[in-house]
Amino acid sequence: MSVSRRSFFRTVGAGSAVLSADFVIGRGHEAMAFERVEFQAPDDGGFLRIDSNENPRGPGKLTVEAIKASTTYRMGRGYAPDNVMELYNAIASHWSVERTNLITATGSGPILEAATRAYCSADKALVTAAPTFTTCEQTARRMGAPVKVVPVDKSLGLDVEAMTAAAQGAGLVFFCNPNNPTGTAHDAVTVEKFIRGLAQSSPDTKILMDEAYFDYAHGTAVKTAIPLAKELPSVIVARTYSKAHGMAGLRLGYAIAQPETLRAVGNAWGLGSINTLTAAAGAASIRDTAHMDEERAENARIRDFTLQAFRDMGFEGTDAHTNCVFIDIKRPAKDFREACAAEKVKVGRDFPPYEKSHTRITLGTMDEMKQAVAVFRRVLSASPSSRAAQ
Ligand SMILES: Cc1ncc(COP(=O)(O)O)c(C=O)c1O
């Protein structure tokens, strides 16, 4: 049986909070082709947590070094951290946009909330999908704005035609590409046609392209909508450092759009202020494109293993462009979730309208997925009805 990440670190000993990269690379079960700083994993009550699309590897080595190098006087005198401008310059230069095309926030969640508040109202609807990430929907409902929910199509991708029809006269369309939880992604041709078509037929409707998982997208057909956000006042692209950059706990996200569009978003809701360590990490991480390539490759290796394991058990998942997989387990997600939790593996919540058939599983490390798959095999080999009757 393989060694779990947690038991591995327990074996190594609690004293080594940060292990040398060489040591980590040398370890048997998870040899990686790239350097990583490994932290001692927390003891999550013995649970394997693959339920919230977090990154089990954390930030890259250069990013951790940048954080350490910023642990200076700035932390004491840092109400206006002097390296936030460096973060802005790094992001703007990465995407070839002006600094005025960019706002940052403590995660992309506040940006989603702010865009909804800026552009939806009692007579300006939000158009969103089901299932998809729900911050915009929750915000619109809290505001009393109408919400038009468009179910994903048969392939579990966003239904672009139906969303276009629903969006006529709406305030904001939330378009998650790649989509959480289904993992599906739309290619550049489809996205551009959708955006330009809507800009013509409903010019006052804004489109929020959530590209939280974009760094995990595979193939050349899927492209960022950032050039369209530069060109058109109706497009906002939201990005997060919480996924492939491995910085969920550091809280950093940003939006790219035209300055006037961003002004409305920034005025609608508090976006938080970026602290000096997060700014240093954000600048270092976006520059470290080699690390991002490695992170994408590692995620793909673990995704392929996990999808194949389910296929071998007779269950299909979508072609995931994310750090999660969405699997047709042919039984209620709740039954599966509870049976896995009884074996100390936590998987995703219900995702209506697929809560009777599908589960979302976040990709942990390869070792974690090997352990999880052994549990999934036991749980899924019991017939759905026999479990339900228990
Ligand atoms: C699609 C999507 N957008 C945005 C977020 C928000 O992430 P954060 O606020 O950590 O940037 C998440 C988090 O899971 C997500 O899945």
PDBQT file of the ligand as one rigid body, heavy atoms in Angstrom, charges set to zero:
ROOT
HETATM    1  C1  LIG A 401     -15.018  29.013 -10.519  1.00  0.00    +0.000 C 
HETATM    2  C2  LIG A 401     -14.508  29.678  -9.293  1.00  0.00    +0.000 A 
HETATM    3  N1  LIG A 401     -14.426  31.003  -9.280  1.00  0.00    +0.000 NA
HETATM    4  C3  LIG A 401     -13.995  31.666  -8.200  1.00  0.00    +0.000 A 
HETATM    5  C4  LIG A 401     -13.620  30.991  -7.058  1.00  0.00    +0.000 A 
HETATM    6  C5  LIG A 401     -13.224  31.806  -5.859  1.00  0.00    +0.000 C 
HETATM    7  O1  LIG A 401     -11.909  31.611  -5.543  1.00  0.00    +0.000 OA
HETATM    8  P1  LIG A 401     -11.078  32.636  -4.680  1.00  0.00    +0.000 P 
HETATM    9  O2  LIG A 401     -12.004  33.586  -3.977  1.00  0.00    +0.000 OA
HETATM   10  O3  LIG A 401     -10.306  31.780  -3.758  1.00  0.00    +0.000 OA
HETATM   11  O4  LIG A 401     -10.210  33.364  -5.669  1.00  0.00    +0.000 OA
HETATM   12  C6  LIG A 401     -13.690  29.589  -7.019  1.00  0.00    +0.000 A 
HETATM   13  C7  LIG A 401     -13.318  28.842  -5.806  1.00  0.00    +0.000 C 
HETATM   14  O5  LIG A 401     -13.439  27.655  -5.680  1.00  0.00    +0.000 OA
HETATM   15  C8  LIG A 401     -14.142  28.916  -8.176  1.00  0.00    +0.000 A 
HETATM   16  O6  LIG A 401     -14.270  27.587  -8.208  1.00  0.00    +0.000 OA
ENDROOT
TORSDOF 0
